[in-house]
């Protein structure tokens, strides 16, 4: 049992490296959907993830369609600034998939529109200049709420 963190077309290697470190520290699985905006050999990716890469399970997909075919879509939760519901309103379960879009555009509108009941946002003040939080910070906020809801399994 574990939480699954899904990054759709991540663009910034430091964010993905930080998220990989969070996955290692929480026992979460990391799913990366291509295209990636960086090389997996990027020194920035490796530096942000430190020596944690060997501690986590990473899965790669060539498209969102491939990802959906290989995983249980009943457990998908989509993070977006466009949702009416807060992440704290969601009922997470073991083996859920927390899906985050690319840094510059988020999750495509067509995917969000087909899954409105499973979309969530992180509450923020209304300010046109503060559009969203950093991706790695957003992942941390949501993954720890999901882990709290399922009782922090295998954690001390």
KABELMO-V252252 format. One line per field, one symbol per residue. ss: DSSP state (A for helix, B for strand, O for the rest). A space follows every 10 residues. Layout:
ss: ???
This chain:
ss: OOOBBBBBOO OOAAAAAAAA AAAAAAOOBB BBBOOOOOOO OOAAAAAAAA AAAAAOOBBB BOOAAAAAAA OOAAABBBBO OOOOOBAAAO OOOOOOBBBB OBOOOBOOAA AAAAOAAABB BOOOOOOOOO OOOOAAAAAA AAAAAAAAAO OOOOOO
